[in-house]
Amino acid sequence: MRFFSGFGFKNEKPLFKQFLEEGEFNLAGFSYGAQRAFKEALNSLEEGKRINKLQLLSPAFFNYLPLEIKKKELLAFTKNPQAYLRFFYKKALYPALELNISPFKDTPTLAQLKELLFFEWKEGELKKLKEKGVEIEVFLGELDKIINPQEAYNFFKPFGIVYYIKGVGHLLRGQNG
């Protein structure tokens, strides 16, 4: 399995071991990494490579977000990256605020944030993966403070299995970690 890390994260795959299905032809990604795993799946199929499963963990889905909000996010990051990341990690952790994610923190760039916010999930591309036999699994947390889980659920539902997990946030963890 090839795993793609989220924005501001590195080597966080162990946080999601209960959801991941190991396999030579499986791809998975968390948040921003879900976008990258999705692109890798599309590229792999174009190159004639086999992909069995694509697992999207709290995929960074912002198709619904107005342009003004995206621009405000970029401006906030530009003005004070440290403050932006403190707030971001707090939202990502919720409701598992006691979870220690220090070993998994990375230093993201403005370019990565821009790519994350302006990435457009396209129904036609998801449909293409599904038609080519790629099994798509999406994991969403009911209490996610980073994305709108209901918007994501409605968007991804036609293309695969969507797990809407009660009582967990972006990291797919509950109050007790």
C-alpha positions in Angstrom: 0.0 0.0 0.0 1.1 3.5 -0.8 0.0 6.1 1.8 -0.1 9.9 1.2 0.1 12.3 4.2 -2.1 15.1 5.1 -1.4 18.8 5.1 0.9 19.6 8.0 1.4 15.9 8.7 4.1 13.2 8.0 4.3 9.5 8.7 0.8 9.5 10.3 -0.2 6.2 8.7 -0.2 4.5 12.2 -3.1 6.7 13.3 -5.3 5.1 10.7 -4.2 1.4 10.9 -7.7 0.3 11.9 -9.1 1.6 8.6 -6.3 0.7 6.1 -6.2 -2.4 4.0 -2.7 -3.3 3.1 -2.1 -4.5 -0.4 0.3 -4.0 -3.2 -2.3 -2.4 -5.4 -4.0 -0.2 -2.8 -3.6 3.5 -2.3 -4.7 5.6 0.7 -4.4 9.1 1.8 -5.4 11.3 4.7 -7.0 14.8 4.0 -4.7 16.5 1.6 -3.1 13.1 1.1 -6.4 11.8 -0.1 -6.3 14.3 -2.9 -2.8 13.1 -3.8 -3.8 9.4 -3.6 -6.7 10.2 -5.9 -4.5 11.8 -8.5 -2.0 8.9 -8.2 -4.9 6.5 -8.8 -5.9 8.4 -12.0 -2.3 8.6 -13.2 -1.7 4.9 -12.5 -4.7 3.9 -14.5 -3.6 6.1 -17.4 -0.2 4.3 -17.3 -1.9 0.9 -17.3 -1.0 0.1 -13.7 -3.3 -1.9 -11.6 -5.2 -0.3 -8.7 -7.5 -2.4 -6.5 -8.6 0.0 -3.8 -8.5 3.7 -3.1 -9.0 4.7 0.6 -9.8 8.3 1.3 -9.5 9.2 5.0 -11.2 12.5 5.8 -10.6 13.7 2.2 -9.9 17.4 1.9 -13.1 18.3 0.1 -13.6 22.0 -0.4 -15.6 22.1 -3.7 -18.4 23.8 -1.9 -16.3 26.5 -0.2 -16.6 30.0 -1.6 -13.5 31.7 -3.1 -13.5 34.4 -0.5 -13.1 31.8 2.3 -10.2 30.1 0.5 -8.5 33.5 0.0 -8.9 34.3 3.7 -7.3 31.0 4.6 -4.3 31.7 2.4 -4.0 35.2 3.8 -4.1 34.0 7.4 -1.4 31.4 6.7 0.8 34.1 5.0 0.4 36.5 7.9 1.3 34.1 10.6 2.0 30.4 9.7 2.6 29.4 13.3 -0.7 30.7 14.6 -2.5 29.3 11.6 -1.0 25.8 12.2 -1.9 26.0 16.0 -5.5 26.6 15.1 -5.4 24.0 12.3 -4.1 21.3 14.5 -6.6 22.1 17.2 -9.4 21.7 14.7 -7.9 18.5 13.2 -7.6 17.0 16.7 -11.2 17.7 17.8 -12.7 15.9 19.8 -9.6 13.9 20.6 -7.7 16.9 22.0 -5.5 14.7 24.3 -4.1 12.8 21.4 -0.3 13.4 20.9 0.3 14.2 17.3 3.7 15.8 17.8 5.6 12.9 16.1 3.4 13.4 13.0 3.6 17.2 12.6 5.3 18.6 9.5 5.9 22.1 8.2 3.6 22.7 5.3 4.1 25.4 2.6 1.8 28.1 1.3 1.8 26.3 -2.1 0.5 23.1 -0.4 -2.3 25.0 1.3 -3.2 26.6 -2.0 -3.2 23.2 -3.8 -5.3 21.7 -1.0 -7.9 24.5 -1.0 -8.3 24.8 -4.7 -8.3 21.1 -5.6 -11.5 20.2 -7.3 -12.8 16.7 -7.0 -14.5 15.8 -10.3 -17.4 13.4 -10.5 -16.3 12.2 -13.9 -12.9 11.2 -12.6 -14.4 9.3 -9.6 -16.8 7.6 -12.0 -13.9 6.6 -14.3 -12.1 5.0 -11.4 -15.2 3.1 -10.3 -15.8 1.9 -13.9 -12.2 0.7 -14.1 -12.9 -1.5 -11.1 -11.2 0.5 -8.4 -13.0 0.1 -5.1 -13.3 3.4 -3.4 -13.7 3.7 0.4 -14.3 7.1 2.1 -14.0 7.6 5.8 -15.6 10.7 7.3 -15.9 11.8 10.9 -19.3 13.3 12.0 -17.5 15.9 14.1 -14.9 17.0 11.5 -14.0 20.7 12.0 -11.8 20.9 8.9 -14.2 19.8 6.2 -18.0 19.6 6.0 -18.6 15.9 6.4 -22.2 16.0 5.2 -21.1 17.8 2.0 -18.4 15.2 1.5 -20.8 12.3 2.2 -23.3 13.6 -0.4 -20.5 14.0 -3.0 -18.7 10.7 -2.6 -21.7 8.4 -1.9 -22.4 7.6 -5.5 -18.8 6.4 -6.2 -18.1 3.9 -3.4 -18.6 2.9 0.2 -18.7 5.9 2.5 -18.3 5.3 6.2 -19.8 8.2 8.3 -18.4 7.6 11.7 -20.3 9.0 14.7 -18.5 10.9 17.5 -15.1 11.3 15.7 -13.4 14.2 14.0 -10.9 14.8 11.2 -8.3 12.3 12.6 -11.2 9.8 12.8 -10.7 9.7 16.6 -13.2 10.3 19.4 -12.9 12.1 22.7 -10.9 9.3 24.2 -8.5 9.2 21.4 
